[in-house]
Amino acid sequence: TMINVGASGTSGSPILIQFENNAVLTAPYWNSWSGAINVGGNNYVTIDGQGVGVIQNSANGTALANQQDSIGIQMGGCSNCSVKNLTIANIYVHTVNLSDEAGQNTYGIYQIGGSNVTYSGNTVHDAKWCLQYSPAGSTTQSNVTFSGNTTYACDHGFVIAGGNGGGVLNGWIISGNIMHDGVNWDDTANDNHHDGMHIFSVCSGCVLTGGQIYNNYVYGNWGVNLND
């Protein structure tokens, strides 16, 4: 992990992690829980790539030196947080190798819990789950927005997953995003069922309500394991 956020900001003065020209966080593979940037349990945090920042793995994937679980950014349960204008690349470079079942727990951005969360203007590619948000169990969260992002070479581009008992997300938006080309995640076992957007709930009391999906563009080659 390169950066651990050590405290919360405030509504008028959030913690700001701002990338400048040629700022690249790179490792063969980032930690499978904390990632390159670990926001942890802190709130009021903004991560701004300014259109030039990059987080990447350099050697993790089917034909590469490592086949490890990995995360680009671990958001924890951050409320009043945003990630914008950042590139997250090559977290797991899965090639069309039908026997490769690794990389199942690889994420560009991973978050469980938190309200007033925005991901905007990011490019995320080559991960099993590119942008994932899940409401925390036994609590109600609200206002999660994915807008103006681009994902490709991902098994799942955008994910809202109700997987923690009693977790409620009230009010979420997926708008103005581009998702393309997931064929590289084809596999014989069909464990990688490709989705531009994957929205699901798998537990008792998990509720995803008040959602809006509009003005998104899904295209390209999604292979034989396309889910929908």
C-alpha positions in Angstrom: 0.0 0.0 0.0 1.4 3.4 -1.0 -1.0 5.8 0.7 -3.0 5.2 3.9 -5.5 8.0 4.7 -4.9 8.7 8.4 -7.9 10.9 9.3 -11.2 12.3 8.1 -11.7 15.7 6.5 -14.6 18.0 7.1 -17.5 19.2 4.9 -15.6 22.4 4.2 -12.1 20.9 4.0 -11.9 17.4 2.8 -8.7 15.4 2.8 -7.4 15.8 -0.8 -5.1 13.3 -2.6 -4.3 15.1 -5.9 -2.2 13.6 -8.7 0.2 15.9 -10.6 1.8 15.3 -14.0 3.7 12.0 -14.3 2.3 10.8 -10.9 2.0 7.0 -11.2 1.5 4.5 -8.4 2.7 1.2 -9.6 3.6 -2.2 -8.2 3.8 -5.8 -9.5 0.4 -6.1 -7.7 -1.1 -4.1 -5.0 -2.3 -5.5 -1.7 -5.4 -7.6 -2.0 -7.2 -5.7 0.8 -5.8 -2.2 1.2 -4.8 -1.5 -2.4 -2.5 1.3 -3.6 -4.6 3.9 -1.7 -6.5 2.8 1.5 -9.1 5.3 2.6 -10.1 3.0 5.5 -12.9 4.2 7.8 -12.3 7.9 7.1 -14.9 10.3 5.7 -14.7 13.5 3.6 -11.9 12.3 1.3 -11.4 13.3 -2.4 -9.0 11.5 -4.7 -8.4 13.6 -7.9 -6.3 12.2 -10.7 -6.7 15.5 -12.6 -6.8 13.5 -15.8 -3.1 12.6 -15.5 -2.9 10.3 -12.5 -2.4 6.5 -12.8 -2.7 3.6 -10.4 -1.5 0.3 -12.0 -0.2 -3.2 -11.5 2.8 -4.0 -13.7 2.9 -7.9 -13.5 -0.4 -9.4 -12.6 -2.4 -11.5 -15.0 -2.8 -14.6 -17.1 0.5 -14.5 -18.9 2.4 -12.3 -16.4 4.6 -13.2 -13.4 1.8 -13.1 -10.8 -1.8 -14.2 -10.6 -2.9 -12.5 -7.4 -6.0 -10.9 -5.9 -5.5 -7.1 -5.9 -7.3 -3.7 -5.5 -6.5 -0.3 -6.9 -8.3 1.8 -4.3 -9.9 0.5 -1.1 -12.5 3.1 -0.1 -13.7 1.3 3.1 -17.0 2.8 4.3 -16.1 6.3 3.4 -19.0 8.9 3.4 -18.8 12.2 1.5 -16.1 10.9 -0.6 -15.2 11.0 -4.3 -12.8 9.5 -6.8 -12.4 11.5 -10.1 -10.4 11.9 -13.2 -8.1 9.0 -12.5 -6.9 6.0 -14.5 -6.7 2.6 -12.8 -5.1 0.0 -15.0 -4.0 -3.6 -15.3 -5.2 -4.8 -11.9 -5.5 -8.3 -13.5 -4.7 -8.6 -17.2 -6.9 -11.6 -18.1 -6.3 -12.8 -21.7 -8.5 -15.1 -23.6 -7.3 -18.2 -21.8 -10.2 -20.4 -21.1 -8.5 -22.2 -18.3 -7.5 -19.1 -16.3 -9.8 -18.8 -13.3 -7.6 -16.5 -11.3 -8.2 -12.8 -10.7 -11.6 -13.4 -9.2 -11.1 -10.9 -6.4 -9.5 -8.0 -8.4 -11.1 -4.6 -8.2 -10.3 -1.1 -9.6 -12.2 0.6 -6.8 -13.8 -1.3 -3.9 -16.2 0.1 -1.4 -18.5 -1.3 1.3 -20.8 1.3 2.9 -20.9 5.0 3.0 -23.2 7.7 1.8 -22.8 10.6 -0.6 -20.2 8.9 -2.8 -19.3 9.9 -6.3 -17.1 8.2 -8.9 -16.7 10.5 -12.0 -14.5 10.8 -15.0 -12.4 7.8 -14.3 -11.0 5.2 -16.7 -10.7 1.7 -15.2 -9.6 -1.3 -17.2 -8.4 -4.9 -16.8 -9.9 -6.1 -13.5 -12.6 -8.6 -12.7 -14.7 -5.9 -11.0 -13.8 -2.4 -12.2 -16.0 -0.2 -10.0 -17.9 -1.8 -7.1 -20.0 -0.4 -4.3 -21.9 -2.5 -1.7 -24.0 -1.1 1.1 -22.8 -2.2 4.6 -24.9 -4.6 6.6 -27.6 -3.5 9.0 -27.4 0.1 7.9 -29.0 2.5 5.4 -26.9 4.4 3.0 -27.8 6.9 0.3 -26.7 8.8 -2.7 -24.1 6.8 -4.7 -23.3 8.1 -8.2 -21.2 6.7 -11.1 -21.0 9.3 -13.8 -18.8 9.9 -16.9 -16.5 6.9 -16.3 -15.1 4.5 -18.9 -14.5 0.8 -18.2 -13.1 -1.9 -20.5 -11.5 -5.3 -20.4 -13.5 -5.9 -17.2 -15.7 -8.9 -16.4 -18.0 -6.4 -14.7 -17.8 -2.7 -15.4 -20.1 -1.2 -12.8 -21.3 -3.1 -9.8 -23.9 -2.3 -7.1 -24.1 -5.4 -4.9 -26.4 -6.0 -2.0 -24.4 -8.7 -0.3 -24.4 -7.8 3.4 -27.4 -8.7 5.5 -29.8 -5.8 6.2 -27.8 -3.4 4.1 -29.9 -0.7 2.3 -28.9 1.7 -0.5 -31.5 4.3 -1.1 -30.8 6.5 -4.1 -28.1 5.6 -6.7 -27.3 6.7 -10.2 -25.3 5.2 -13.1 -25.3 7.8 -15.9 -23.2 8.9 -18.8 -20.7 6.0 -18.6 -19.0 4.0 -21.3 -18.5 0.2 -21.1 -16.9 -1.9 -23.7 -15.1 -5.2 -24.6 -15.1 -7.9 -22.0 -14.2 -10.8 -24.2 -10.8 -11.2 -22.5 -12.6 -12.7 -19.5 -14.1 -15.6 -21.4 -13.5 -18.9 -19.6 -14.6 -22.5 -20.0 -16.2 -22.8 -16.6 -18.3 -19.6 -17.2 -17.3 -18.2 -13.8 -16.8 -14.9 -15.6 -20.2 -13.9 -16.8 -19.6 -10.5 -18.4 -21.7 -7.4 -17.6 -21.4 -3.8 -18.5 -23.5 -3.2 -15.3 -24.1 -5.8 -12.7 -26.7 -4.9 -10.1 -27.8 -7.6 -7.7 -28.9 -8.5 -4.2 -28.2 -11.9 -2.7 -29.1 -11.7 1.0 -32.1 -11.3 3.3 -33.0 -7.7 4.0 -30.7 -6.3 1.3 -32.4 -3.5 -0.5 -31.3 -1.4 -3.5 -33.9 1.3 -4.1 -34.3 4.6 -5.9 -31.9 3.7 -8.7 -31.6 5.5 -12.0 -29.7 4.2 -15.1 -29.5 6.5 -18.1 -27.4 7.8 -21.0 -24.8 4.9 -20.8 -23.2 3.3 -23.8 -22.3 -0.4 -23.9 -20.6 -1.8 -27.0 -17.8 -4.0 -28.3 -16.9 -7.7 -28.1 -18.2 -9.3 -25.0 -17.4 -12.9 -26.0 -19.4 -16.0 -25.4 -19.9 -15.5 -21.6 -22.0 -12.4 -21.9 -24.6 -12.4 -19.1 -27.2 -10.0 -20.5 
